[in-house]
Amino acid sequence: MLTPQDNERITRVGAGTPMGTLLRRYWQPALLTSELPENDGAPVRVRLLGEDLVAFRDSNGDVGLVDAFCPHRRAPMFFGRNEECGLRCVYHGWKFDKNGTCVDMPSEPPDSLFKTKVTIAAYPVWEGGGMLWAYLGPREQQPAPPDYELLRAPVTHRYTSKTIEDCNWLQALEGGLDTSHSSFAHNLDIKNKSYLRNADTAPRLEIEKTAYGYTYAGIRKIDGQQYVRAYHYVLPAQQMRGRVQGRKGGMEKVPTINGHIWVAIDDTTTAVYNWQYSYDPTIPVTPEYAIEHETMYGRGPTDLIPGSYRLKKNLGNDYFIDRQLQKTQTFTGIEGINTQDMALQEGMGPIVDRSKEHLGTSDRAIIAMRQLLLEALDASERGETPRGLDPETYRRVRAVDKMVPLDIPWREALGDELLAKF
């Protein structure tokens, strides 16, 4: 468990807070690329780490991310005109480019130098993997853009989606890193042991800290072998995992690596970027497969409230829990794997009081993650470089799910399958 003081320190993300300052050192997904589909198109509201911003794609296709309010009279830039490589406030016509420079001030005399003295807050944006990544930290500390294998996979072989979750980013991240809960919350047939993670509900966890976070494995003994789910946690809030095996070795239709990036919108709201990519050059992630996969997880197109990234099944309607289904077939009675996660994570409340927890051996990954975040906070406050900022530390990692012989160490058995190939 954490003390109330550490819980506050590790969960609050606003400007000037310890965790807010740390998270601003990393590139964070701010939008899906698909949310800004065209040059000079409509601006989009963005809320990131407690800051209200507006994103726009300019005439050259570059993306600007600026303060949500004009520095003149604080009019909303969302209503601005996106034209000729700049966003123009419709209140008095002041126009700013992607860098925040005021390039036109028609309400002032033509010979006025006032526009050279006014800027709007603007942040760098980098595009990759179907996401628009923003850096909100000090410019002199800006790291290289991320370089996960996902970002190098061909566009035909990857898919990224987004859902909004009403809870603090840390409890959403903890839910993703918790490997033992999948034997219960995601048990879709309580009488069927065909899923390996359901056949052994108490996996042994092995964790090794790395320069990017840690690699960890949930190991289950089944049928004289060991089923290894080898994951990676990359600071500050990303999990990578392999495709899930069936008991007889069956896989999902496409050989994918999957994962999530949890991004703090503010203290009590989280954007979850869900990604997958096929690591077989001959097997793409087709739109049809992607929609089928997303629907299985409860976040397909028909699962979302139209015009939003929020689930129709939510805390307000108890996620459409079916108590009869819970009695007879599934562990939760809630349909959709990620919907089950959200029910539990949102149901904990906006920010969990971790001083009331009682953690066991199955929580080692969560304990280690909290330790790393607290260490990163300390390092940042000392002016040092926290883990996970250097792409060279994680660009070669890959997650794996596989049955391996019981008498061979899992790292040796998996070998170069743990290494990225793209």
KAGI-V349613 format. One line per field, one symbol per residue. burial: I if it has 24 or more other ideal C-beta (glycine too) atoms within 12 Angstrom, else O. A space follows every 50 residues. Layout:
# KAGI-V349613
burial->???
This chain:
# KAGI-V349613
burial->OIOOOOIIIIIIIIOOIIIIIIIIIIIIIIIIIOIIOOOIOOIIIIIIII IIIIIIIIOOOIIIIIIIIIIIOOIOIIOIIIIOIIIIIOOOIIIIIIII IIIIIOOOOOOOOOIOOIOIIIIIIIIIIIIIIIIIIOOOOOIOIIIIII IIIOOOIIIIIIIIIIIIIIIIIIIIIIIIIIIIIIIIOOOOOOIIIIII IOIIIIIIIIIIIIIIIIIIOIOOIIIIIIIIIIIIIIIIIIIIIOOOOO OIOIIIIIIIIIIIIIIIIIIIIIIIIIIOOOOIIOOOIIOOIIOIIIII OOIIOOOOIIIIIIIOOOIIIOOOOOOOOIIIIIIIIIIIIIIIIIIIOI IIOIOOOOOOOIIIIIIIIIIIIIIIIOOIOOOOOIIIIOIOIIIOIIII IIIIOOOOOIOOIIOOIIOIOI
